[in-house]
Amino acid sequence: MTLKKEERDIMVGLELEKAYNTFSEYDGLTEKGYWNTLANRLYYALFHAVSSMLISDGHEVGSHRGAAIRFHQYYVRTGIFTDEEGSFYSQMQTLREKSDYNCFFKVAEADICARIEPTRAFIEKIKKYITHKQTQ
């Protein structure tokens, strides 16, 4: 699907807004101790942020797997994002899948709380990347 610049800008803005809104849900979930749900929300915040970047650069998002593959292809392999950031995104995707689909899997509080700030930083880096590209 080919988007006009105005359409692309709208979609990028909506995806980033969704990323921030989804991320902001962490506070209420930590208060209630909903660690599996928090894993879901942190991953989806990242997914929407990554989607905004892909759309901004004219790439298709497709599925969750497709977004991960394209993120690694266009941003990790090229050095825009580090291998550690690529690994973090993959780990969050796996954690979300385990917490959503495996009834025996329980996310530990310490494990997921340690991922809140890295998730925030990841989203901010994506926003800065998009903003920088738009001003060029």
Disulfide bonds with the S-S distance in Angstrom:
none
